[in-house]
Amino acid sequence: MSAPTLVWFRQDLRLADNPAVAAAASLGPVLPVYVLDETGEQRPLGGAAKWWLHQSLTALAGELADHGLPLILARGAAEHVIPDLVAAAGAGSVMWNRVYEPGPMVRDARLKAALRARGIPVTSHNGSLLFEAGHHRTGGGGLFQVFTPFWRALSAGAPPRPLVPVPALSAPAVVPRSEDLAAWRLRPTTPDWAGGLRATWTPGSAAATARLDAFLDGPVTGYAAARDQPGIPGTSRLSPHLHLGELSPTQVWHRARTIAAAHPERASGIEAFLRELGWREFSMNLLAARPSLPTTALKADFDRFPWRDDPADLTAWQRGQTGYPIVDAGMRELWQTGWMHNRVRMIVGSFLVKHLLADWRLGEAWFWDTLVDADLANNVASWQWVAGCGADAQPYFRIFNPMLQGAKFDPQGAYVRRYVPELARLPDALLHTPWMAPPLVLADAGVRLGVTYPKPIVDHAAARARALAALQTLKVAA
């Protein structure tokens, strides 16, 4: 039997359309490995992402078992773990699909060089993007800094690579010892706060494919409008599946294009949907080109911004106790389900950065810990967009009015009533401004401001004026 190829799974927890797995299988036996590496330059996973990872690894192990292969689990610095497993299994080569986060990119380059120096061939593949990072460039040869022309270039060019089928797989003769997934303690126990996650999500590639098919089977038709309404199931909710690679963007692209060709009435919705996939691609390109993006504003002037440090305000925002219903609904949805509707992410992000003058990095860190789809590139790029300091960013002076945003995108209050049930009996006209309700209306609805629901922690008009004054200091300093 030929020496096996070690396949290092990372953000590609699937067998379908997995270039590294297919390439390894073409050489002979395959040894699948997952390493939980939270050392060195790696940013440790957040709590919600750890919960998802446990479920996703369980699903991948089951998928591999159906093909007669084990999943070897190891914890520690991958630069030491991978060579040790290569030696233990007698592997003749190593393959992986690339990740585009700063720490892992540096680590992977070192590991690749070290293995090759020992005579072990290493090959990396693109299994996470539609096109390799940096593939699309401006007319002058530079990287795109604005999303719309990036998306125009991507969507008008050649399609992504063809899908890679699941290959015939054979197990190696020698299988190194695997660690026990339960021993990693990725799931919360004391307390167990993951009940809402379990009720909301089914991780794994099979569930991801089923969710994609269900979305493209009808809901995508109205996606262009429905995606902005958090009170209805108008989005695909594929982001956590894409983050850990239970589904590849290439699978999504080709499936969506096939459906659009067969059902022209769904084409406009599918185009809007794929544009969001394009934002993910754009964000990955930004992060790959600018490793400092998670900590440094793309617009350097914003690193002189006079942010406020108010722990009480930050806690109120995190707990969904700001007194602004649409903001509080979003933050509670996040805590309960590990996910938040995209329109509401923009609203709560604007509120934190502009109403409370909190550093965008505080919001990015909270989302990192609480989102099941905590993708570094998307999270950082989106927070910088909201803060006005990133690529193609919303101008800082554009400050969302949370009352108007709530009334516009949740007009019947289905979203607020679901996540802020203490306001459920208020009439629609007052649901997003409970402090304006007459005392008798509040009493009839069982609402006691400051007791059962907080009063606004900041006045919108005053907060807006304060934010614009803070922005002005940058111009003066410049």
N, C-alpha and C positions, 0 to 999 in steps of 0.2 A: 504493500500500500504506500502511496506517495505521502510525503510529509504534508500535514494539514496547513491551511492558511488561517491565521488568527484574524477574525473580523471583530473589530472594536466598535460596538454600537455606542452611539451618543445621543444625538437628537434625530434619530432615524429608526425608531422602535417599530419596525415593520419588516416584512419580507417582500411584499409587492413593491415594484419600482424602487428597488434598493440596489444602486449600482455596485456598491462594495460587495454585497452578498453575491450578486450575479457573477462579478469578476472572480471572486474567490472560488465559487463553485466550479467555474470553468477549469480550475487548476487541480481540483481533487477534493479531499475532505475539508470540511469547514469547522472551525472551533469558534462559536459565538461567545463573546465576552462583553460584559458591562462593568465599568469601573466607576464607583462613586468617589470622585476626586474633588475634595473641597480644600485642597492645600494650595499654597503658593499664590499664584495670580488668579486662581479660580474664585469667583464670587459664590459663596455658599447659597444653596437653594433656599427659597422662602418656605414657610410652613405649608401653604396650600399646594405649592409645586411638589413638595416632598410627598404629600398625600397622593397626588396624581401619579407621580413616578412609581410608587409602590404598586398601584393598580396596573399601570402600563407595563411594568416589568413582568408582573404576573401574567398578563395577557400575552406578552411576547414569548415568555417561557412556554406557555401552552401551545402557541402557534409553532414554535420550534419543535416541541415534543411530538406534534402531529407529523413532523418530517423526520423523526428519529434523532433529533439533536438536543443536547443539553444547552442551557444558558449558564455560563460560568460567571458568578458574581464575585467581585473583589472590591475592597475598599482601601483607599490610600492614594499616594502620589502615583499617577499613571506612568510617570517616567521611570518608576521602579517596578510597578506592578506588571506592566505589559512585557518588559524584557524577562521578568521572572516566569510569567506564564508561557512565553515563547520557549524558554528553556525547558520548562516542565513538560510541555506537550510535544517538544521536538518540532515546533512549527518551522516551516521553510520560508514563510513570508507573512507580512502583516498588511491588512487593508482597513481603511476607514473612510467614512464620508466626512467631508470638511465641516467644521463649525466656524463661525465668523465673529466670535467674541474675542476681545483683545487678549485676555489671559490665556485661554485655550490655544489661540493662534500661535503665540510665542512658545508655549509648552510643546505643541505639536511639532513645531519646526525643530526644537531641540531633540525631541524623541525620535523623529524621523532620521536626523543626522546620526544619533547615537546607534540606532539599530543598523543603519546602513554601514556604519563603521565596523560593526560586528559581522558584516556579510549577510544581513537579513534584508531582503528587498522589501521596500515599503511603497505602497501606492495609495494615494488619496483620491477621492472622487467628489463630484458635486451631487449630493443627494438632498439638499435643503433649499435650493433656489431654482427658479426657472432658468436662469442663466448665471454663469460664474460672475462673482462680484467684479465690477469694473468692466464688464463686457460692453455695456452701453455707454457711449461717451458723447460729449457735445461736438459740434462741428469743429471746434478748436482743439479737440482731443482731450479736454478736461473732463472731470467727473461732474455729473449733474448736481446742482445745488437746489434746484426747483423741481417739484414733483411732476407738474403737468407736462413739460417737455420730455422728462424721463419716461413717463407713461406713454406719451405719444410715440417716442422712439421704440419702446418695447413692443407696444401693441401693433405697430405698423410693420415691424420687421418679421424675420423668419420665426416660425413657431418654436417653442421649446423642443428639446430632444424627444424622441419617441419614448414611450413607456417601456420599462424593463420588466419582463415577466418573472414570476417566481421560478427559480431554476430547480432542477433535480439536486437534492442535497444528500451528502453522505457524511457520516460521523467519523471523527478521528479514532485511531486505535487507542491512544492514550488521552484520557480526560482528566485534567487537573482538578483538585478539590475546589468546590464552590462554597462561598460563604452563604449563610442563611439569610434570606431577605428580611424575615421578621426581626432578626437581630439588629438590623440597621435602624429600627425604630423610626421609620419614616412617617408612620401614622400616629396621630396624637392619641394619648391614652388618659392622662390626668391633667386637665380635663379632656374629654373627647369632644372637641368642637367641630368635628367633621360631619355631623349628621346632615346638615344642609347640603354638603358636597355630595355625600352618598345618594341623597334623594334627587339630586339634580343631574349627575353625570354618570356615564358609563365609559371609562377609559378603554383604550385598545383599538387596534386597527380595524377590527370587524365593526365595532360601534361607530368609528369614524366614517367608514365607507357607507354604512347605513344612514348616518346623519346627512352626509353629502347627497346621497340619492333621494332622501326624503325632501330635502330642501329644493333640489333641482326638479323634483317631480311636480312642483306647483307653486310653493311660496315664493320662489325666485321671481315669478312673473311680476309681482308688485313690490319687489325689493327696493327699487329706486325711491319710492315714497315711504314704504313701511319701515325701512331701516332707521328712520329718525324718530319712530314712535315706540318708546320703551314699554308701553302698556300692552303691546300685541307681540306675538311671536313672529317678527318680521325679518330676523337675521338668521344666518346660518349656524352661528355658535360653534364654528369649526376651529376657532383660534387655539384652544388648548391642544386639540388633536394635531394641528400643524406645528405647534411649538415643539413637541417632543417627536415629531416626525412619524406619528401613527398613520399619517396621510401626507403624501408629498404634494407640494404646490403643482408639480407637473401632472399628477393624477387629477387634481382639481381642474386645472386648465383644460386638459384634453376632454375630460368628461363634460365640462360646461360647454365647450365649443361644439361637441357632438350634439348635445341637447339643443343648443341654440339653432343649429342647422336643421334639426328635425322638427323643432317647434318655434317658428319665427315669432310667435306672440310672446315668447319668453326672452327674446334676444336683448331687449333694452334692459331688462332686469339683470340678465347675465352679464351684460357689459358693465353695469354699475357694480356688480358683485366682483368681477375680475379686477376692476379698478382698485378695490380694497386689497386684493391680493398683490396688486402693483405697489401699494403703499408699504406693505410688508417687505417687498423686494427692495424698494427705495431705501427703507430704513436699514436693511442689512448692508446695502452698499455704503451708506453713510458711516456705519459703525466700522466696517472693514477698512475704510479709508482713513477714519479718524478715531484711533483707539482711545483718545481722551474724552470722547463724547459723553460717557456716563458721569463724568465729574466736572467737565468744563463746558461752559456755554459756547455754542458755535459762533455766536456774535459776542466777541470778547468784552465789549462794553458792559454786558450784563453781569460780569463777574465783579463789577463795582456797584451793583445795585444795592440800595439800602434796605435789605430784607429785615423784617421784624422777627424777633425770637420770642414767641409767646406760647409756652407749652400748653396753657389752658385752651387757647384757640385751636391748637393742633389736635389736642385730645377731643374737643367737641366735634371737630371735623371728622376725625377717625371713627368716632362712635355714632355718627349720624345724629348729632344733637346741636346743630347750628341754628335751628329755628326757621330754616328755609326748607320747605317740604321736599322739593325736587332734589336738593342736595342731600338731605338726610335719607331719602329713599335710595339714592344711588349708593351711599356709603353703607347702608344696611344690606342692600342686595349683595354688595361685595363681601361683606362679612359672612352672610348666610350661605352664599352659593359659590364664592370664590371667583366671581365673574361680575362684570358690570356692562350694561348696554353702552355702546360706543358714543352715542349722543350725550348720555349722562356723564361719561368719562370727561368729555370736554367741559361740561357745566361744572362738575365738582372740581376739576383741575383749575379752571378759571377762578372759581370762588376761592380756592386755597391761595393761589398765587396773587390774585388781584384784590379780592375783598380783604383777605387776611394778611397780605404781603409776606407770606411764608415762602421761603426758598423752594423752588421747584424740586430740588433734590430730596426734600423731605417727603413730598408726594410720591416721587418715583420710588423711594425706599419703602413706603407703606404699600404701594401697589405691588412691588416686588415680593413682599412677604405674604400678601393676601390673595393675589391672583393665581388661578390655576393656569392661566396662559401667560405667566410672567416671562415674556420674551425680552431679553435685554435690549435688543435693537429697537423693537416696536415701542417698548416702555419709555426708553430714554428719548427717542425721536419725537414721540407724541407729547411727552411732558415739555420738551423744549419748544415744540410747536405752540402749545397752550401758553407757555410763558413768554412767547414772542422773541425767544433768543436762539431758535433753531433754524434749520433749513426750511425755506418756504413757509415761514412761521406766520401765524395769525399775529397782526400787530399788537403790541402790548396795550395800546390805547383802546383796543376793541374789547370792551369789558362786558361779558354776558350779564344781563339782568336776570337773576334766577327766577323771579316771579313771571316775567314774560316768557322765558324759556319753558317753564313748567306749563303755563297756559297754552303755549303754542304746540308743544310736543306731547303733552299728556292732558288734552283738553277735558276728557271725561274723568280724569283722575284715577284710572285703573292702576297705574304704576304706583302712584303715591299711596293709594289705599291698600295696596298689597304689602308694601314695606313700611308704611307708617300708619298702622291700623288705628292708632289713637285718634287720627283725624278722619277716619272713614265716614263718619256721619255728617261731616260738613258738606254744604252744597258745593257743586262744582265751581261756582263763581268765587267762592272764598277759600277753596281748598289750598291754593298756592299762596294765599296771604291771610293766614288765620288771625294774625294780630289786627286785621282790619274788620273782623267779624263783630257784630254787635254782641253785647253780653248775653242777651237771651238766646241768640243763635249758638253761641259757644256752649251755653248751659244745656240746650237741647241736644247738642252733639256730644255732650259729656267731656268737653275740652276745658281744662283749666290751665291757661297760659302760665308758664313758669312752674307748673306743678306736674301735669300730665304730659305736657309738651312744652319745650323751651321757647322763650321769647327770642327773637333774632339776636345773635351775639354781636352783630354789627349792623349799622344802618346802611342800606345800599347806597344812597346818595352820598353819604359821608365817606364811605369806603371807596367809592369811585373817585371822588375828589382827591382823597389821600393817595390813591394809586397813581393818578395822573401827576400829582405833585412829585411823587417819588421818581417817576419817569423823567420829569423835567430836570432832576438833579444830574442825570446822565448827560443831558444836553449841555447843561451849564459846565459840568466837569470837562466835557469834550472841548 
